[in-house]
């Protein structure tokens, strides 16, 4: 016997004496009814195919009764096209209709903000209105109007009451596809209505029963729990553990011949994680719940284009759009991203202003492409009617090469249809709106729409993903229910909407007690399977403790289930330590070498190989909080602008220098795209930093006699087969004509002093000295700080000797690399603690003793 045939639901349908198929057959025979004029109403659409298949296998020969939901029945009874102000049950249309109704009701200024709430209320009232005949709805609305008044006395109550009234009028005056079922011609075609009662009663079904009166028979789908059902409890440590155990439960059932398996979807993210693990194991799976269009790649592609065109778009948002635009120049996009990350420009508008004013060659290289991007963004800046927005959005997607990808993808087609991007002019009514309002409308539409991939005609899924209530009336060999904690599976679900208990009772909306009864009945249905696994997490991803659902706790109290062993099978894997890597980089000898690159080589040869020769460095994030590194970069820019201005207009007046510093501060802040809020953490420290630096500068000019020469110069020096390159912070000149190389530091003074203790270990100043053909130059760090020590000079007295040693070392090291010398991972010192190449060298998995 197939395991699913032991399910009570199988007997409910197929028992020769008392099964639903047998009872319906007898009813047809006893009343001499024609099967084609008999309608069997099922509570949800997925049960239609089940009922038809079971009737074909076990029913009377000849015509079969019509197994329908009310919606499916209405569709076959006659076509329906919603009117301009009808509830269309289409989020795109309903949101626009709601905005129109709010505008006509005096809420034009807040129509965008209130439209979603109005649609929500209207959709709760629509089933009640649809259960009334069109000519009786006015009387129903008159009775309901006094019930739905939210109250008076506060702004919230006034707005809520107004929304309730508008929603009631909208629901009352709408036409519905199911109206055809309430007409006399359609009712006359039904000799017998058989209602298979679900977990909750439906208002329209109740109305049909009242109209057909003695031509109605009710049959129950719910059954009592059969003996012999095995329920296993699986407490999991966290969401990841829960997903793994659930997938293991499904695989175990399939391995033991129990198929199909029902996987109950109580949590969307958890279900997708489990499904991914099952698909990776080759399990055929059909998801009846689908997934929201907003979570798909197609929707992300479209929304990234809209967000990138906002006037306040971030650089990350623009890059996100550009990277999916296959028609644009990929090399230009990569160059643009490199410059944005190098400059730390998080605000796109700030970048456009900066690159337009910059005279640096690296910025000039990306200026034309930046202008091209701005031209595309400008197509979506001005306000316009909705129809024009749809055309402009499609044109933007076509320009980026994204439209073809959407139109060729099954999910992309759903996104296009949901937003009416391929609609004819005038098909979708909408008022004039801004980009922000259009983006909000598109976001809400995609969030509300779901996509379900239909199985192939010959596809028999081993696993079916479905909501808990859709287990009713269906036979599965096993049921796996993850997410059975008190948050995802409450015993008493919260009723939807803001209706009070009195309003729910007066409107015949499901009460909390009715929802609780339905939840418990659905739970009991799940426990009827021959095997049922119940899983829940004891802690959430954040570490917060989570309790099992009260329904699970009842199983514990009734001793109706036992805690199961972990279904995951342990696998013995022999330990295979990773050997210490020792690559050779002779095929990748660099043509240029910077101070930071050579510092990597000296600290760890493998770090140099991975980050410099292979170019595996990670990109800096743009959309992050401002940290001390950002402050250091900003400070470098401020001092550079200040000294250039001071050189052009020399002065020793402290007030004038402070004014120059303030102008440099504003310019650097503008260049880095920093807002006042982002700069706030450093605003308190900046006056002390500024004053200490100006005091130091006065002493530096008098004591050393140094004169500023240039800021951030780019230097290149050929050294054998390699070119040394670098950008210096600042170069001064002493009275005796010597160059004085200065590098700013915002670290602690002790750390700066530690740098110059051993000249041969100080790479940075020695490297900068190598960029000057001067055997008498000086070099120093200037530690810029706000503490009591203030700004101080920390000079490297033996910089020329350190430079000569460094040059010899560079030539020797590169020659050895060119000859094929190994570049081992050293795995020593503090450099490993924050090394980005640690995951590549696998230091944590080396053999012991290495």
Order of alpha helices (4+ residues) and beta strands (2+ residues): alpha-alpha-beta-alpha-beta-alpha-alpha-alpha-alpha-alpha-alpha-beta-alpha-beta-beta-alpha-beta-alpha-beta-beta-alpha-alpha-alpha-alpha-alpha-alpha-alpha-alpha-alpha-beta-beta-beta-alpha-alpha-beta-alpha-beta-beta-beta-alpha-alpha-alpha-alpha-alpha-beta-beta-beta-beta-beta-alpha-alpha-beta-beta-alpha-beta-alpha
